[in-house]
Amino acid sequence: LDLNQDVIFMDDGQKSPRYTPFYVNSGFYFVRHNLRTLYLFEKMMKCGASEIERSHSHQQVLIRHIAESHHLYGLGVHLLDSDLFPSGQTYHENKPLVKKIQAKTYRPYVFHMCWTDNRENKVLYFKDVGLWYLPDNEDVCSKGSAMLSYHNQNKGDESAGKSVVRDKCCMRDRYWPTE
């Protein structure tokens, strides 16, 4: 992991010419604050909307601006290892790694379920791989608006060092023992 880069992205896995040369996934990434990244995102904000409208892909537009910033101003780009930071491509195309995760003999740092067409399938696939940490029977945990309402109603509990939504909804410890 090269933490000295300006931007660090998950590998999208899509190696088509449309996403060359970096193949980054725009769903999970880190951006260091500096002049190179300010240039990159200023260009995205100024040009991105019209380009996305034309190309129908925010990811393709982002990669184009990353490539421009890299070649003009030396923007450092790092792709995360796809075994440590798997994505939907892993779920669909790397069944041996998925089986290790299901057996709890391997734990990735982050699993981003891209390559999946809707929320229902994302939930289904995360449950299948054993990485779904929200209870099925809690309405407050199923929608962002319900989580925000629950948080706002229980703000006082956070002064005791609790995150009310996380403590109510996250069931991570039931799947992975705490370190």
N, C-alpha and C positions, 0 to 999 in steps of 0.2 A: 504494500500500500504506500503510494508516494504522496504523502501529505503536503509536499511543497508545491504542488500544482495549484493553478488558479481555480480550476473547476474539476470536480470528481463526479463521475456519473456511473450508474449501473450500465452494463452492456445490454443493449436491447435484444441482441441475438439475431436481428434481421440484417443479413449481410447483402442486401440488394444494393444496386447502384444508387437508388433513391436516398439511401442513408449514409453514403460514403462521405468522408473518409473515417468518421469516428464511431458511428453506430451507437450513439448514446441513447439512453432511454430518458425521456423528459419527466418521468413520474417520480424519480427519487434521485436527488443530486445535492452536492455541496458546492457553494460558491464563495470563494475568498473575496473579501472587499478590497479592491485595488483599482487602479486606473484602467487596467486591461478588462476587468469584468464590468466596470462601469460603462466602458465603451460598448462591450458586447450587449448588455441589457438595454442601454439607451437606443442602440440600433434596433434591437428587437421591438422596443416599445414604439419607435417611430415608423418602422417598416413592416413589422410582423403582421399586423391585422390584414393589410391588403395582400400580403404574400400568402397568408394562411387561407384567405378567401379564394385565392387562385389555385393553390396547391392542395387544399383540403387536408393539410397535415401540419400541425404546429411543430411536430418533431422534425420533419424535413426542413422547415424554416429555421428552427433552432440550430440544427446541424450546419446549415449553410452559413449562419452568422458565427458559429463557433469556428468554422474553417477560415472564414475571412479574418476574424480576430486573431486566430493562431498564426496565419501567414503574414498579416500586416503588422501585428504588434507583439507577437511571441506569446500569446495566451497559452498557458500550460494546461494540457488536458490529460486526465488519467481515467482509464476505464477500470472499474472494480472487477475483481475476479468473480466470474459467474457461478462458481461453486460456493463461495462465501456469501455472495449477494445474489441468489438466484431470482429468476423472474418467471412469468407465465410460460416463457419458452422452455424453461427447465421442466416445468410441470408437464407440458405437452410432449417434450422431446427427449428428456433425460430421465427415463423411468428408474434406472439404477440409483441415481441420487435421490429421487423422490422416495423410493423404498427405504433408503437409509434414514431419511427424515421421518417417515412414518414409523419406523422401528425405534426411533429416538436414539439411534447410534450416531447421528450427525445432526448438529444444530447450526443453521446458517445465522449470520448476523441479522439480515433483513431478507424477507421474501416479498417481492413486489409482484402481484398477480396481474401483470400486463398480459397482452395477447389473449384477453378474455373480453367477450363482447358486452357483458352486463353485470350489474351488482349481484344478481341472484347466482350466476355461475361463479363469480369470484368467491362468494360465501360457500357455495357447494365445494369448490376446489380446495379452499382453505380447510374446510372441515375434513375433506378426504385426506389431505396431507398431515392433518393433526395440528394445524397452526391457527385455528379459529378460537379466539379467546373471549368471545362474548356469549352470554347465556341466551338460549333460544326463547325462554319464557319471560323475559324482562322487556316490556315495551320501551322503557326508558333507554335501553341500550341499543335499540335497533335503528334509531333515526337521530341525526345530528341535532335537529330542533328539539327533540325530547331530551337529549343529553344536556343541551344548553339550559333548558327550563329547569331540569333537575339540579344542575349546578347552581343556578341563580337562587333556587329555593333553599339550598343547603350550604350557602357560602360560609356561614359561621363555623362549620365543622372543619374548614381548611386551616383555621388558626391553630388547630392542634396538630398540624403537620400531615393532614390527610388530603388526598385528592378524592373528593366524593364520587365523581364519575368513575375514575379508575377503580376505586375500592368497591363500588357497586357492580361495575360491568366487567372488569378484567378478571379472567379466570386463569391467567398464565400459570400460577403455581400449581394448578391441578394437572397441568401437562408437563411442565419442566420443573424439577426441584430447584429451589433457590440456591444460589451459590454461597 
